[in-house]
Amino acid sequence: MRSLVLPALALTLVSAAAPPHTQVVGSLVNRTALAGGLTVDGDYVQAGGAELVARERPLTVSGRVRLAGGIDLSGVGRVPADEIVLVDHGGRTAVEGTFAGLPEGTGVELGSTLYRISYRGGDGNDVTLTATGPASALDEPADRNAPSAADNGEFGWWPYVLLLGTLGALLTPGTLWPRAHDEVRRGGRRRRGR
């Protein structure tokens, strides 16, 4: 296999269409979108607002990994697997930060499988998705025999919102009886002919 080797100038760029066997020598700062499958011989920093586009091969990093921004998982999980490695972190330090909206242990549905994301996966510092069961498990309650909140007489917050909305409508002039409000505003007289 041939690889494309890019020298680092603290490389800040990269398109999601980078060749699959690209190697970056030095640190890489992702400020836009970066395709997985690259090898970074140095640190990888993903800025807020940037995105890692996951592919079948992981992003491999030998230095520190600092994450922010998002991840596009549409390129992985087509075939169910026990574990999907998103970032293969060969360094000794822990991954810093998380992908936006995906803290440690968050459930991610890919195809018909439910995965949990971990920033301590693999050998302890890789970013992985580990299969936990069928995707329908996201919609099922943990205990099917457990009574629901409505069965316990607890209805949550919505009755209070409904009550406050009704009280607000009753106490706001002109919301329930607009004609009476208009007559008061005009001095109490109805005008005819207009």
VOKE-978671 format. One record per residue: x, z, y of N, C-alpha, C in turn; residue in three letters. Coordinates in steps of 0.001 Angstrom, whole numbers, padded with zeros to 6 digits, always signed. Each point is the difference from the previous one (the first is absolute). Layout:
% VOKE-978671
XZYXZYXZYala...
% end
This chain:
% VOKE-978671
+000823+000000-001176-000823+000000+001176+000866+000000+001239met-000415-000746+000982+000717-000034+001265-000668+000956+000960arg+000799+000650+000804-000511+000934+000995+000413-000451+001379ser-000821+000287+000972+000318-000245+001388+000506+001308+000575leu+001221+000011+000552+000574+001216+000561+000004-000131+001508val-000643+000971+000678-000048+000016+001460+000843+001144+000514leu+000923-000264+000932+000746+001114+000586-000922+000784+000922pro+000209+001291+000082-000860+000819+000848+000561+000095+001393ala-000848-000094+000917+000304+000256+001400-001028+001031+000407leu-000247+000948-000892-001162+000866+000081-001176-000950+000106ala-000097-000841-000997-000962-001090-000054-001407+000493+000287leu-000613-000600+001000-001351+000356+000402-000800-001271-000028thr-000817-000181-000948-000772-001233-000080-000844-000044-001224leu+000157-000962-000671-000317-000474-001302-001460-000338-000183val-000159-001149-000547-001318-000558-000263-000403+000354-001408ser-001304+000005-000245-000516+000298-001336+000356-001101-000988ala+000547-001108+000489+000317-001124-000880+001489-000077-000316ala+000695+001123+000037+001429-000002-000310+000207-000384-001458ala+001119-000680-000324+000277-000375-001390+000035+001241-000892pro-000406-000129-001256-000157+001159-000873+001278+000747-000349pro+001155-000638+000019+001244+000689-000385+000928+000138+001192his-000531+000470+001115+000789+000152+001218+000663+001362+000013thr+001270+000009+000398+000741+001248+000105+000442+000159+001442gln-000294+001155+000589+000417+000312+001356+001128+001010-000100val+001142-000335+000581+001149+000898-000027+000013+000772+001312val-000287+001286-000074-000105+000840+001194-001426+000494+000152gly-000292+000613+001132-001318+000590+000233-001011-001045+000435ser-001259+000281-000300-001087-000909+000341-001108+000803+000672leu-000426-000443+001185-001123+000604+000703-001141-001000-000031val-001094+000373-000627-001180-000856-000104-000944+000342+001140asn-000181-000958+000925-000913+000212+001121-001228-000901-000094arg-000067-000875-000990-001142-000913-000152-000534+000081-001420thr+000333-000981-000818-000416-000012-001401+001194-000405-000849ala+000170+000689-001103+001136-000252-000879-000504-000115-001429leu+000452-001035-000685-000397-000183-001396+000846+000875-000902ala-000650+000630-000975+000723+000761-001004+000834-000960-000836gly+000799+000530-000899+000850-000842-000830+001381-000163+000600gly+000228+000510+001188+001314-000074+000648+000871+001141-000488leu+001318-000193+000146+000958+001067-000249+000687+000301+001321thr-000042+001264+000407+000628+000422+001249+001153+000929-000357val+001233-000457+000278+001187+000829-000233+000275+000798+001261asp-000814+000992+000248+000072+000824+001199-001329+000711+000165gly-000288+000430+001230-001244+000713+000281-001144-000976+000244asp-001223+000446-000328-001203-000771+000301-000906+000882+000848tyr-000353-000522+001189-000892+000713+000902-001193-000905+000274val-001183+000510-000273-001222-000755+000301-000670+000669+001188gln-000099-000736+001102-000586+000529+001224-001518+000076-000113ala-000608+000868+000815-001457+000077+000070-000538-001352+000437gly-001061-000456-000615-000557-001312+000307+000577-001109-000862gly+001095+000263-000681+000605-000995-000903-000685+000102-001364ala+000278-000970-000856-000633-000021-001316+000982-000470-001059glu-000042+000667-001149+000740-000450-001171-000991-000745-000881leu+000313-001242-000324-000851-000810-000865+000565+000141-001414val-000690+000779-000830+000492+000282-001353-000103-001239-000874ala+001005-000158-000838+000041-001088-000987+000267+000600-001367arg+000055-000849-000984+000245+000487-001365+001349+000708-000115glu+000999-000467+000735+001301+000692+000023-000005+000973+001170arg+000553+001190-000165-000016+000979+001093+001021-000327+001088pro-000187+000610+001143+001025+000022+001036+001047+000987-000497leu+001252-000439-000122+001072+000850-000512+000898+000390+001164thr+000204+001311+000186+000764+000517+001136+001059+000961-000515val+001260-000193+000438+001059+000905-000446+000224+001159+000969ser-000427-000135+001246+000173+001062+001002-001274+000806+000178gly-000146+000563+001194-001188+000804+000303-001234-000885+000163arg-001171+000575-000277-001273-000706+000167-000870+000826+000940val-000433-000629+001104-000883+000657+000971-001235-000887+000180arg-001175+000533-000352-001222-000799+000004-000970+000409+001099leu-000697-000981+000522-001147+000134+000901-000737-001326-000135ala-001099-000175+000679-000710-001272-000095-000704-000152-001332gly-000389-001219-000309-000842-000246-001166+000694-000678-001156gly-000792-000221-001041+000469-000732-001171-001134-000904-000479ile+000357-001231-000335-000951-000969-000544+000217-000034-001507asp-000992+000455-000758+000129+000097-001455-000642-001177-000730leu-000377-001049+000718-000686-001130-000642+000893-000766-000976ser+001319+000158+000090+000913-000717-000889+000362+000745-001267gly-000558+001206-000194+000315+000785-001206-001287+000453-000667val+000111+000424-001232-001127+000589-000707-000983-000988-000588gly+000364-001277-000023-000912-000980-000613-000132+000256-001493arg+001106+000415-000599+000014+000378-001410+000194+001518-000032val-000926+000741-000630+000140+001460-000033+001341+000430-000594pro+000593+001011+000603+001279+000544-000463-000056+001516+000110ala+000816+000694-000787+000052+001456+000093+000608+000442+001318asp+000990-000763+000468+000659+000339+001263+000440-001273+000705glu-000189-000027+001310+000466-001106+000835+000966+000593+001016ile+001223-000502+000011+001001+000475+000950-000084-000875+001247val-000286+000625+001142-000094-000722+001270+001336-000004+000723leu+000672+001173+000019+001329+000122+000615+000900+000703-001003val+001034-000715-000452+000995+000558-000911+001136+000531+000861asp-000014+001317+000209+000949+000642+000919+001186+000515-000798his+001122-000688+000119+001189+000374-000750+000819+001093+000662gly-000360+000380+001216+000739+001047+000703-000302+001374-000569gly+000638+000998+000571-000170+001369-000493-001010+000798+000813arg-000390-000507+001158-000914+000741+000860-001449-000310-000345thr-000883+000890+000423-001436-000213-000199-000490-001065+000977ala-001102-000637-000348-000638-000956+000900-000570+000790+001177val+000258-000484+001211-000535+000645+001201-001260-000743+000441glu-001071+000742+000315-001241-000608+000468-000845-000545-001135gly-001129-000609+000366-000913-000606-000961-000577-001273+000612thr-000635-000800-000824-000736-001141+000509-001261+000529+000675phe-000460-000681+001026-001161+000442+000767-001225+000168-000902ala-000621+001164+000069-001207+000268-000768+000220+000257-001471gly+001256+000077-000444+000284+000211-001422+000961+001168-000205leu-000453+001219+000255+000874+001145-000288+000206+000157-001507pro+000928+000837-000369+000315+000267-001409-001263+000284-000796glu-000171-000711-001133-001108+000249-000906-001290-000742+000306gly-000025-000823+001030-001220-000735+000348-000337-001014-001083thr-001287-000117-000319-000463-000974-000979-000073-001391+000609gly+000472-000984-000765-000006-001401+000424-000598-000822-001132val-001013-000793+000312-000642-000830-001005+000595-001404+000049glu+000553-000443-001119+000521-001365-000139-000647-000617-001223leu-000803-001023+000222-000713-000616-001118-000919+001001-000648gly+000144+000195-001291-000868+000924-000725+000689+001336-000286ser+001125+000269+000680+000772+001209-000284+000157+000852+001250thr-000100+001301-000183+000237+000960+001065+001437+000502-000108leu+000735-000044+001102+001377+000476+000050+000098+001133+001019tyr+001037+000818-000129+000328+001036+000982+001378-000335+000554arg+000121+000056+001341+001290-000312+000609+000865+001256+000034ile+001298-000202-000232+000956+001096+000078+001262-000480+000697ser+000513+000849+000855+001262-000272+000686+001144+000752-000686tyr-000317+000607-001147+000986+000722-000812-000019-000515-001426arg-000400-001261-000181-000134-000579-001334+001322-000465-000569gly-000074-000625-001158+001206-000529-000649+001011+001078-000263gly+001193-000157+000581+001056+000993-000188-000063+001130+001020asp-001116+000108+000731-000185+001113+000929-000091-000397+001463gly+000386-001241+000320-000078-000415+001399-000441-001461+000155asn-000707-000512-000987-000552-001358+000093-001449+000086+000480asp-000508-001099+000549-001414-000083+000362-000681-000750-001131val-000934+000676-000674-000635-000579-001181-001519+000152+000049thr-000656-000830-000783-001418+000142-000290-000091+000292-001488leu-000641+001102-000372-000141+000382-001400-001470-000087-000398thr-000275-000723-001083-001378-000179-000470-000573+001338-000445ala-001253+000261+000419-000663+001236-000390-001298-000252-000747thr-000458-001249-000057-001229-000302-000716-000687-001223+000568gly-001215-000241-000466-000741-001158+000510-000398+000216+001460pro-000139-001088+000743-000309+000077+001428-001322+000693+000263ala-000935-000056-000921-001296+000639+000221+000125+001512+000129ser+001153+000561-000374+000216+001440+000112-000031+000459+001458ala+000225-000910+000944-000086+000364+001417-001428+000371+000376leu-000985-000629-000628-001386+000201+000363-000688+001104-000798asp+000619+000437-001088-000635+000984-000860+000342+001412+000449glu-000961+000931-000074+000319+001389+000339+000942+000588-001037pro+000779+000987+000398+000966+000609-000908-000700+000650-001185ala-001143+000655+000240-000738+000650-001073-001444-000486+000065asp-000399-000792-000979-001345-000586+000022-001090+001050-000180arg+000329+001161-000571-000986+001055-000207-000113+000937+001194asn+000892-000127+000963-000032+000875+001171-001193-000367+000878ala-000708+001007+000520-001133-000301+000869+000482-000590+001319pro-000834-000858+000573+000356-000595+001286-000287+000993+001111ser+000449-000307+001213-000234+000874+001147-001495+000150+000267ala-000785-001071-000178-001442+000064+000236-000669+000943-000995ala+000518+000070-001240-000570+000906-000994+000221+001455+000380asp+001065+000270+000746+000315+001362+000416-000681+000372+001304asn-000818-000882+000555-000641+000277+001278+000902-000302+001183gly+001142-000596-000243+000925-000356+001073-000139-001491+000271glu-000306-000350+001220-000206-001398+000329+001118-000573+000846phe+001028+000757+000272+001094-000513+000813-000321+000087+001484gly+000586-000859+000770-000110+000061+001470-001115-000849+000574trp-000565-000956-000759-000944-000948+000597-001288+000624+000520trp-000578+001083-000601-001210+000572+000603+000250+000556+001399pro+001195+000543+000220+000327+000541+001314+000099-001115+001041tyr+000578-001112-000392+000094-001141+000904-001385-000518+000337val-000867-000086-000987-001373-000452+000222-000731+000951+000939leu+000143+001301-000205-000646+000998+000845+000517-000093+001431leu+001306-000093+000174+000572-000096+001343-000431-001277+000704leu-000084-001102-000739-000448-001261+000598-001442+000087+000465gly-000854+000637-000796-001400+000159+000373-000133+000904+001220thr+000712+001124+000011-000030+000895+001161+000516-000702+001253leu+001043-000771-000151+000538-000739+001147-001015-000980+000559gly-000747-000665-000879-001019-000951+000455-001142+000722+000700ala-000369+001178-000488-001086+000758+000628+000396+000535+001367leu+001235+000373+000163+000445+000618+001242+000486-000989+001047leu+000189-001256-000353+000471-001008+000950-001198-000672+000645thr-000154+000115+001343-001147-000612+000670-000006-001514-000197pro-001177-000513-000276-000161-001437-000083+000236-000612-001356gly+000419+000769-000987+000252-000613-001301-001263-000101-000831thr-000899+001015+000088-001221-000049-000787-001193-000509+000808leu-000025+000333+001285-001111-000409+000856+000543-000713+001233trp+000437-001247-000152+000639-000684+001120-000922-000229+001181pro-001307-000228-000225-000909-000250+001130-000120+001247+000863arg-000130+001155-000618-000108+001225+000790+001269+000213+000804ala+001124-000293-000591+001271+000142+000693+000077-000966+001182his-000431-001239-000212+000021-000992+001077-000916+000409+001140asp-001187+000586-000304-000921+000425+001042+000614+001121+000818glu+000665+000938-000653+000631+001096+000734+001106-000542+000884val+000772-000942-000499+001103-000558+000756-000490-000776+001231arg-001176-000616-000085-000545-000771+001115-000816+000861+000955arg+000009+001274-000168-000752+000847+000896-001367+000375-000538gly-000257-000232-001254-001237+000412-000621-001147-000978+000161gly+000180-001108+000639-001088-000950+000183+000215-001235-000839arg-001064-000519-000530+000056-001267-000714-000265-001094+001007arg+000768-001038-000096-000209-001129+000889-000734-001082-000737arg-001012-000530+000634-000788-001043-000631+000385-001337+000573arg-000201-001026-000829+000225-001359+000464+001422-000507-000151gly+000860+000768-000532+001381-000482-000175+000319-000195-001425arg
% end
